[in-house]
Amino acid sequence: MKKDGEIQLLLKERRKGTTQKVAAARAGMSERTARKYERLGKLPSETKKPRAHRTRENPFEADWTWIESQLQRDSALQAKTLFTLLQQTFPNRYQEGQLRTLQRHMAAWRIEHGPEREVMFAQVHVPGRMAQSDFTSMNALGITLAGEPFDHLLFHLVLTYSNVEAIKVCFSESFEALSEGITACLSQMGGAPEYHRTDNLTAAVSGLDADGRHEFTKNYQALLAHYGMKPSANSAGCANQNGDVEQSHFRFKGAVDQALRVRGSRDFISRSIYESFLDALVRSRNLTRTQRFEQERNTLRPLPSTPLKLTREVTAVVSRFSLIRVLNNTYSVPSRLIGASLKVIIRAESLELYHGAAWVLSLPRLLGRDKHRIDYRHLIWSLVRKPGAFANYRYREEFFPTTAFRRAYDALQEAIPSKADSAYLRILHLAAGTSESDVELAITLLQDEGKVPTFEAVRELAGQSKLAEPPAIEKALLDLRSYDTLIPSRGQHA
């Protein structure tokens, strides 16, 4: 059987005026074969008829009626499911190696008789028309900071025309994280598009109206209005409607993984160094989109000169327990604030506390609900005067800042059980008033020597200068004469 290329060569030679004998020789065939294909006027592939018969017996022919009925009832049934049922019904009829055969038969049935499938429609993207954003988890990449796991999200924004992207590290899908992410990303891009699309974030979408259209939260509408953008959201469960940023998630995390493999380590000294690593990767990826971004840049709306207020404000009254409740989480504050009404400015990662116009305190923000952050330094001054309250205190475990303090308390419980609470609280009071690290070191040294870490022993040891002073470093002696041998002409110049 000749190939199409051979016949095409034959015909090419004949069109040049070459005789049939010479053309056949150059195409590597006999004159008889050349005459055959010239007479037919068709290529070998055009004369081949599709096979209409089976080369081997169908092993599922006896049960195909049942298989077809199952597929007609529910076309989403998988071949593995039906094959397992057949094996259970007829234990000796089918072998594991026949699963692939059933998969081929079912695929052919779906092509001929299967239901209609959802079609994706390619969209025409207009410069400056839309940006899509979403949050994505980076935990699977195993990033660590100074050896500690760094669980975090990325806010990811993509211009759908040029695919230029921008990111911001965050820790929740709160409105504050959304607003700070949009602000940071638009600042990196130097302008804002006409529309911003997100998925059904509770920070942006409050629900559907009577006509099935999205209703957006007032905060989200105000955020977009500040940048002159209009809101848009995809239908619930239809991630493909936010497909540009979803695909960018996949591509970007793959690029991060490869860059980490080239780097040889997934550990970073600090968060700022990790963020610089991500920013450099984003810039590198955006370099390949420069041409389309130049077309889009001029269509973006200029950013407003007035900075956006990215925060929410709530009022919290400090309870008699020296605690405040903010967004369903509990925080301790200094006891001098008991009874005060504080203005709490909520940011993505922190809370700023004000009394009137005066700044009072900054606290790390807790994520989730019904969590607590108790700082022993806020409460120890009162608790040391009421040691009896320590045993059953609701947040007692927060008064063991490190394992060394927990071990000290256990040692005191064993040595002086009746006075352990009082002695430990005095040690903690000392740590709050001086240096926690010095007190921790003193506790460790005493326990390493087999001594009970009483308040007096800890105070005496923690007060010694050797704990507070840094170790002396001897001045290095440098002898530069050895470098003279590296200058061949030194003798001549001398």
N, C-alpha and C positions, 0 to 999 in steps of 0.2 A: 504494500500500500504506500503510495507516494504521499509526501507531505505538501502542504500548500506552498511552502517556500520554493520547493523544487519546480513546481509547475509555473509559479510566478516568474522564476528565472528563465524557464523555457520560453514563455510568452514574451518576456522582455527581449530575449535574443532574436526571436522571430520578428518582433517589431522593428528591429534594427536592419532587417533584410537578410539575416543569416539563414542559410539553408536549414531544412528540417534535420538533416543528418548532423550538421555541425552543432546546431542548437541543442539537440538531444544529447550529444556527447558532453557539451559544456554543463548541462543540467544533471548529468550523471544518470541517464536512462537510455533505453533502447529506442530506435526509431518507431517501433510498433507502439510502445507506450506513449511516445510523443504524439503519434497520429491519433491515438485513442482520446487523449485529453484535449487536443485541438478540435477534434470532431464534437466532443461533448460540450465544450465551451464553459465548463464548470471546474471549480477547484475540488480536490478530494473531500474537503469538509462539507461541501455542498451536496455531494452525492451520497454521503453516509446517512443511512436511515436509522432512526432511534430504535433501540432494542425493545420489542414488545413482549418478550417472553422472559420468564424467570430462569436464572441459571441454577438455582437450587430451590428445594422445597421450603415453603413458609412454615416454620415450626409452630407458629401461633394460629394457623388456619383453623384448627378445631375450636379455638376459644375466641376467635376474632369477633364474632357476633356479640359476645358478652363484653369484650373490651370496647367495641364501638358504642354499645349502649351506655357504658359508663362515661365515655367521653362526651356523648350527646347530653347526658344528664348534667355533667360538670366538666367542662373542657379544661379546667385548671388542674385536674388530676395529673400527677406526674407518673412517668413510666416506672420509676422505682416503687411507687405505692402499689400500682396495679400488678407489677411483677411479683411483689411480696405476697399479695393476695392469691395469685395463681399458684405460687409455690406452696402456700398453706393449704389450698384446696386440692392440688395435685402434687403431692410430695416428690414423686419420682419422675415427673414429666419434664420439668425445666431445670436447667443448670445455670449457675451464676454467669457464665460466659455469654448467655443469650440475652442479657439485659440490654446490651448495646443494639442488638437486632430489634428489640421491641421499641427502643427509643427512635430508631430510624423509621419504623413503620408508623409510629404515632406522629412523628414530625411530618411525614408525607400525608397522613390523614388530615392534620390541621391545615396544611396548605390547600387541600382540596375541599374540605368540609368544615373546617374550623370557623369560629365566630370572627367577626370583624375586630381588628385590634386598633388601639388608640394611635393616632398619627401625630407626630410632632411637626410643627410648621416653622420653618426657618423664618426669622424676623429680619426686617430691614432696620438697621440701627442708624439713627440720625445723630450727627455730632452735637454734643451739648444737650441732648434731650433727657437722658436718664442715667442715674447711678443706682446700683444695687448694693445692699449691705447685709451682713449677717454676722453672727457670732459663731466661732468654731473652737472646739476644745483642742489644746495642744498636748494634753497629758500623755497620749500614746507615744510621743516622741521621747519621753524619758529625760526631760531637761532637769538638771540639778543646779542649785546655786550653793557654792561652797560645800558640796557634798550632800545637801539636803534637797529632797524632791520639791520641784517648783510647779505646783498645779496651777494652771491659768488658762484663760481664754484669749482669743484674738478677736478684736473687732476688725472686720475686713470690708473695705469699700472698693468697688470697681466701677469705672466708667464703661458703659456697655459698648460704646463705639470704638474707642481706642484700646480698651482693656487695661488701661493704666490703673494701678492699684495702690492702695495705701492701707496701713494697719495701725493698730494701737493695742498694747497689752492691757488686759482687764481681768476681772475676777468674777463678774456676774453679768447677767443680762438686764440689769436695772436701767431705769430711765437715765440716771446719772452717767452710767457707763455708755449708754447709747448717745447721749448728748455730747459727752466729752470725746467719744470716738468720732462722731460726725464732724465736730469742730476741728479736731486734730487732722483728720484725713482731708477735709476740704482745704485746710491751710496748706498742707503739703502739695495739693494739686493747683492751688492758686486761683480757684474759682468754684462756682456751684452750677450744676445742671438744672434743667427745668423741673424734672421729677426725681423723687427719691423713693425707691421701692425696698420694702423690707418684708419679711414673712410675718406671721401672725404673733408678733411679740406682744405680751401684755403691756409692756411699757409704751407701745405705740398704738395698738388696736384694742379698742374696748369691746367690740362685738360687731354684729350685723344689724342693719336697720330692717324695716318691714319689707323693703324691696330686695333684700339680700346683699346690699352694698356695705362695704366696710365703714365702720364708725371709728374715727381716730380720737385718741385722748386729747384733751385741751393742751396739755404740756407738749405733746408731740407736734400738734398743729402750730403752736407758738414757736417751737424750735425751728420747724421748716420755714415758717413765715419770716423769721429773722434772716434767713439766707435766700429768701425769694423762691423757695422750692415748693412743689405741690406733692402731696402724699399719694402713695400707691402701695398696694399690698397684694400678694398672691393669694389664691384660694387655699383654704386649709387642706393640707395633705398633698398639695401640688407643688413640690419643690422645684419642678422643672420650670415653673413660671418665674423663679428667681435663679434661673439656670446659670447665668454668667458668673455670679458670685459663688454659687455652689461648685461649679467646675473649677473656679479659681482657688477655692479652699483645697480641693484635691491636688491641684498642680502645685500650689504654694507649699503645702505641707510636704509634698514629695521633694520639692527643691530644698526645703529646710533639712530634711532627712539626709539628702545627698551631701549638702554643705557640711553637716555635722560629721558625716563619715569621712569626708576629705580632711576636716579639722582634726579628726582622731579622738575627739572627746565631746561629751554632751554636758560637761560641767563648766560653769562659768563662775568667776570670782564674785560677781555682783549682778544685780538686776540691770543696772545701767549698761554694763558691758554686753549682756545678752540682748538688750534692746538695740544697741548699736550694731550688733551682728545681724539682727533681723532687718534693720533699716538699710544696711549695706546690701543685703540680698534683694530687698524691694527695689532699690535704685538700679541694681544690675539687671533685674528682670524688666524694669520699665525702659531701659535703654533700647530694647528690641521693638518698642512701640512708639518710638519718637516721631516717626513720620505721620502716623495717624493722630497722635496727640497734638502735633502742630496744627493739624486741621481743626481739632476740637477745641484747642485752647482759646481761640478767638471767639468761640460761641458760648463759653462759660460766663455766667453772671459774675461780676466783681463781688468780692466778699465785703460785707459791711464794715465800716470803719469803727463802729461802736462795738466793743466786746460783748459777747453774750454772757448773761448770767446763767451759769451752768448748774445751779444748785436749787435744792428745795429747802424751805425753812419751816421748822416746826417749833413749838414751844414745849418745854419739858420742865416740870416742877420737881426739885430734888426732894425725895422722900426722907422720912426720919431715919431710914436705913442707909442714907447717903448714896442712894441709887437713883438713876433716871431710866425711863423706858422710852426707846426710840425705835420706831418701825418694828415693834414686837420683839425687840432684843433689849437686854438689861446691861447697863454699864455702871461702874462705880465712879464717883467723883470725890474730890476732897471734902471732908466733913464740914469745913467752914461754909460750904454752899448749901447746907441743909435748909430747906424752906424757901430757897431762892427760885425764881422763875427765870429759866435760861432760854435764850434763843439758840437753836441748834441748826447750823447750816450743814446740810447733808451733801457730801461729795461722793464720788464713786468709791473711794478707798478710805475716806476719813470723815470724822465729824468735827466741826469747829463750834465750840461753845462760847457764847457771849452773854454777859450780864449788862444789859443796856448796850452801850457802844464799846464797852471794854471787853477785850478778848480774855477768856478765862483759861481755856484748855483745849487741846487737840487730842482726839482719840481715834485709834484705828477702827474702821467700820466693820461690824460683823455682818456676814452674809447668811441668809436663811432666816428662820424664825425660831423664837424661844431659845436663843443662845445667850450666853452671858460672858462679860469680860470684867473680871474683878481684879483690881490692882491693890495688892496688900498695902502699898504705901499710902493709899487714900484712907485706910481704916485702922491701921495698926495703932495709931495714937490713942484711939478710944478703946480698942480691944485689949491693949496692954493693961489698962486700968480695970477691965472687966474680964479677967482670964476665964471665969466660969462659963462665959458665953461661947467659948471656943469649941468645946467638945461637940456640941450639937448645932453648930453654925451651918446654915444652909450651903454656904460657899466655902466650906472649910478647906477643901482640896486646893483652892486657889492660893492658899497661904503657904504652900510648899513650892517656891519658885524654881528650885532645882532638886535633883535627886539627893544631893548632899544635905540639904535642909530636911528632907524627908527622913534620911538616915539618922540625922541628929535628933529629930523628935522621937524616933523609935528607940534610940539609945537612952534618951532621957526617960521614956516610959518604962524602960526596963530597970534603970538605975534608981530613979526617984519618981515612982508612979504618981504619988499624990501632988507633986509640985511640977510635973513635967510640962503641963500646959503653960503655967506661969513662966517657967524658965525658958521654954522655947519662944514664947511671945516676946520676951525681953531680948533674946538673940535676934529675932526678926526686927524688933524696934531698932536695935543697933545697926542692922543692915540698912534699914530705911534712912537712918540719920547719918550714916557714914558712907560705906562702900559695900555693896552686896558681894562683889567679887572678893574683897579682902576677907569678909566674914566667911564666905564659902571656903576660901583657901584655909583659913584658920580651923574651921570644922574638919576639913579633910585631913590636915596635919595631925590634929588631936586624935582622930579616929584611927589613922594609920599607926599611931604610937600606942593604941589600945586604951586611950584615956576617954573619959566621959566628957562630951563637949558642953560643960556647964557655962552659964553666962559669964562668970568671972574669968574662966580659962579662955573663952573665945575672945572676950574684950581685951584681955592682956595680950594675947597673941596677935590679934588683928591690929592692935595699936602699935606694934613694933615696926620700926622704919623699914626693916628688910622686906616687909610685905608690900609696902607702898612704893618704895623706890625701885626704879627699873634696874636691871642688872647692868653692871659697869662693862663697857666695851673698850678693850685696849686699842690704842691708836696704832694703826698699821704702819710698819716701817717699809718705805719704798726705796729700793735701790735701782736707779735708772741707768747705772753704768752698763748693765747687760744689754741695753738697747743700742749702745754705741757700735756693737759689732754688726748691726743691720744697716749701717751707713758706710758703704765701701769707701767713699771719697772723703770721709771725715779727716783722715790723716793729711790728705793733700791740702784741704782748706785750712786746717790748723797750721 
